[in-house]
């Protein structure tokens, strides 16, 4: 079956990044890779979308950034979830679940 790349709905990137950072700190490329892997290669996040989102989320206090060494022994900025980010993740998840239920209801009645 051919794979089709999907564009993210506006507002979902924050939710996906926060969810990805729940387990461990990751650098930007690691976040993009994990999102693509977990979505069976359907969701591809381009650098032009990812890094502005990370900077914005850092400004809001949802994530912290710290320089470290990547798997390739290269200098990379690692992002981790803050307490405020965990709270935001809960809020974003609740909104997403409500929207999914609403869309499902509409599709079922079509």
C-alpha positions, -999 to +999 in steps of 0.1 A: +000+000+000+015+034-010+022+058+018+008+093+016+023+121+035-001+142+055-001+178+064-007+186+100-038+204+110-032+238+123-026+236+161-017+200+162+021+204+160+024+216+196+004+187+208+025+162+189+058+178+201+046+179+237+035+143+235+069+132+220+088+150+248+069+132+275+093+103+278+128+118+272+145+150+261+152+150+224+169+173+199+149+187+170+159+161+145+150+133+170+116+148+175+109+149+138+121+113+134+100+100+163+069+117+149+075+102+115+082+067+129+052+068+153+029+078+125+040+050+102+057+076+080+025+096+074+034+127+094+066+145+082+075+176+101+097+200+081+124+220+098+106+252+087+077+242+109+095+224+137+120+249+149+098+279+150+073+258+170+101+247+194+113+283+199+077+295+205+070+267+230+103+275+248+092+312+250+059+301+265+077+280+291+063+247+279+097+233+271+133+239+283+164+236+260+198+225+269+229+220+248+243+185+247+259+158+224+238+139+199+242+102+190+267+113+163+287+132+190+276+165+175+265+195+195+227+197+196+200+215+216+179+190+236+143+199+245+124+187+276+090+192+289+085+216+318+057+214+345+039+241+325+043+220+294+028+189+311-002+210+321-005+224+285-003+188+271-033+178+293-053+208+280-043+202+244-051+165+246-086+172+260-093+197+232-080+172+206-102+144+220-132+167+220-126+177+183-120+141+173-153+130+188-171+159+171-156+150+137-164+113+142-201+123+149-202+143+117-187+115+096-210+089+111-241+109+101-229+116+066 
